[in-house]
Amino acid sequence: MMKNLLYKDFKLGISPFFYFLPVLTGALMLIPGWLYFIVLMYFCFITIPNMFATYKTQNDLMLSIMMPVTKKNIVKSRMLSVITLELLHIIIAVFYAIINKNLYNSATYIFLEPNFAFFGLVFIMFALFNIIFFPMFYKTAYKYGAPAIVSHAAIIIFASVVELLALFNPSINMYLKGPDSNSIYLQVGILGGGVVIFIISAIIAYKISVKRFGKVDI
């Protein structure tokens, strides 16, 4: 039945527009010197509120409960659908980032440039979003406004702190942007660490969400 739940989410719950949205927002990666975190934040700002508003309008929760599935599977399918879209946004942003690096190879970036370290930090940003949004949402499995606001605030603060540190701390700036081999190793390490944090946070968010959803009377 997990397959049916995922099919319901991807076919009925998510508008086709949101599969195309990362192609549109990802194109902002081609702007030289842009605040590239915002490109990935659009997923949280646009897709998430609209997705969960649609689920609420369609009374998706009651439909899911009526299916012969467990609450664990309901949480798992919803998280998998969101994480899949997050990864889609990242993959398309990477594609545009490659074009960016080829177009502006010698450009000087004021803010973080789209390199290995940047995408590692993007994974951490999404990890932060997931670990706040899902456990808050599954306190009710219905109200998404407060979870969205809190998780949005958290990722804005995270991105702002990272950008400010890179902007005003020469050492951090050098390692996050530097072209030398030591910087590259660190950037790849940040990418790897970001992926690990993303996976671990998803598991933690899932377990907390399942526990909270289990206490919801429907």
C-alpha positions in Angstrom: 0.0 0.0 0.0 3.0 2.3 0.3 3.1 2.3 -3.4 -0.5 3.5 -3.6 0.1 6.2 -1.0 3.1 7.5 -2.9 1.1 7.3 -6.2 -1.7 9.3 -4.5 0.8 12.0 -3.3 2.6 12.3 -6.6 -0.4 12.2 -8.9 -3.2 13.8 -6.9 -1.6 15.8 -4.2 1.2 17.6 -6.1 0.3 19.8 -8.9 2.4 19.2 -12.1 3.5 22.8 -11.8 5.6 22.0 -8.8 7.6 19.5 -10.9 8.4 22.3 -13.3 9.0 25.0 -10.7 12.7 24.0 -10.0 13.4 24.5 -13.7 12.2 28.1 -13.4 13.6 29.0 -10.0 16.9 27.1 -10.8 17.5 29.5 -13.6 18.3 32.1 -11.0 21.5 30.3 -10.5 22.7 31.8 -13.7 22.6 35.3 -12.2 26.2 36.2 -11.3 26.6 37.2 -7.6 23.0 36.2 -6.7 22.1 35.0 -3.2 21.9 31.4 -4.3 20.3 30.1 -1.1 17.1 31.9 -2.1 16.9 29.7 -5.2 16.4 26.6 -3.1 14.3 28.4 -0.5 11.6 29.0 -3.1 10.7 25.3 -2.6 10.0 26.0 1.1 8.3 29.3 0.4 6.1 28.3 -2.6 5.8 24.5 -2.9 5.3 23.5 0.7 2.5 25.9 1.6 0.6 25.2 -1.7 1.1 21.4 -1.4 -0.2 21.3 2.2 -3.0 23.7 1.4 -4.1 21.3 -1.4 -3.9 18.3 0.9 -6.1 20.2 3.4 -8.6 21.2 0.8 -8.9 17.7 -0.6 -9.3 16.3 2.9 -6.3 14.1 2.1 -5.9 13.0 5.7 -9.3 11.3 6.0 -8.7 9.7 2.6 -5.4 8.3 3.8 -6.8 7.1 7.1 -9.6 5.3 5.2 -7.0 3.3 3.2 -5.7 0.0 4.7 -2.4 1.6 5.8 -0.7 2.5 9.1 0.0 5.9 10.4 3.7 5.2 9.9 3.1 4.7 6.2 1.1 7.9 5.9 4.0 9.9 7.4 6.6 8.0 5.4 4.9 8.6 2.1 4.4 12.3 2.8 8.0 12.8 3.8 9.3 10.8 0.8 7.2 12.9 -1.6 8.6 16.2 0.0 12.2 14.9 0.1 12.0 13.8 -3.5 11.0 17.3 -4.5 13.8 18.7 -2.4 16.3 16.5 -4.2 14.8 17.5 -7.5 15.4 21.1 -6.7 19.0 20.4 -5.7 19.7 18.3 -8.8 18.4 21.0 -11.2 20.2 23.7 -9.2 23.4 21.7 -9.6 22.9 21.6 -13.4 22.5 25.4 -13.5 25.4 25.8 -11.2 27.7 23.9 -13.7 26.5 26.3 -16.4 27.2 29.2 -14.0 30.8 28.1 -13.4 31.4 27.8 -17.1 29.9 31.2 -17.9 31.6 33.1 -15.1 34.7 31.1 -14.4 36.8 34.1 -13.4 34.0 36.1 -11.7 34.3 37.4 -8.2 31.4 36.4 -5.9 30.4 38.6 -3.1 28.2 35.9 -1.6 28.7 32.2 -1.6 29.4 30.7 -5.0 27.6 27.6 -6.2 30.3 25.1 -5.3 30.6 21.8 -3.4 30.4 23.6 0.0 27.4 25.6 -1.0 25.4 22.5 -1.9 26.5 20.8 1.3 25.1 23.8 3.2 21.9 23.5 1.1 21.5 19.9 2.3 21.9 21.1 5.9 19.4 23.9 5.3 16.8 21.4 4.0 17.7 19.1 7.0 16.8 22.0 9.3 13.6 22.6 7.5 12.5 19.0 7.6 13.4 18.4 11.3 11.3 21.4 12.3 8.4 21.3 9.8 7.3 17.6 10.0 7.3 17.1 13.7 5.4 20.3 14.2 3.0 19.5 11.5 2.2 16.0 12.8 1.2 17.3 16.1 -2.1 17.8 14.4 -1.5 16.4 10.9 -3.8 19.2 9.7 -2.4 22.6 10.6 0.6 23.6 8.5 0.7 27.4 9.0 2.8 27.5 12.2 5.2 24.7 11.1 5.8 26.5 7.8 6.4 29.9 9.5 8.8 28.5 12.1 10.7 26.4 9.6 10.9 29.3 7.2 12.3 31.5 9.9 14.9 28.9 10.8 16.3 28.4 7.3 16.4 32.2 6.7 18.4 32.6 9.9 20.7 29.7 9.0 21.3 31.1 5.4 21.9 34.6 6.7 24.4 33.5 9.4 26.3 31.4 6.9 26.4 34.2 4.3 27.5 36.8 6.9 30.2 34.6 8.3 31.6 34.0 4.8 31.3 37.7 4.0 33.0 39.1 7.1 35.3 36.3 8.2 38.3 36.0 5.7 39.3 32.5 6.9 35.8 31.1 6.4 35.5 33.0 3.1 38.8 31.5 1.9 37.9 27.9 2.7 34.4 28.1 1.3 35.5 29.9 -1.9 39.2 29.2 -2.3 40.4 27.4 -5.4 43.4 25.7 -3.8 43.4 21.9 -3.1 42.9 22.3 0.6 39.8 24.3 0.1 38.5 21.8 -2.4 38.9 19.0 0.0 37.1 21.0 2.7 34.3 21.9 0.3 33.8 18.2 -0.7 33.9 17.3 3.0 31.1 19.9 3.7 29.1 18.4 0.9 29.5 14.9 2.3 28.7 16.1 5.8 25.6 17.9 4.5 24.3 14.8 2.9 24.8 12.7 6.1 23.1 15.4 8.2 20.2 15.5 5.7 19.7 11.7 5.9 20.0 11.6 9.7 17.7 14.5 10.2 15.1 12.9 7.9 15.2 9.7 10.0 14.9 11.7 13.3 12.1 13.8 11.9 10.3 10.7 10.7 10.5 9.0 14.1 9.3 12.1 16.0 6.5 12.7 13.5 5.3 9.1 13.7 5.3 9.3 17.5 3.3 12.5 17.5 0.9 11.4 14.7 0.2 8.3 16.7 -1.3 10.5 19.5 -3.6 12.4 17.1 -7.2 11.4 17.4 -8.9 11.4 14.0 
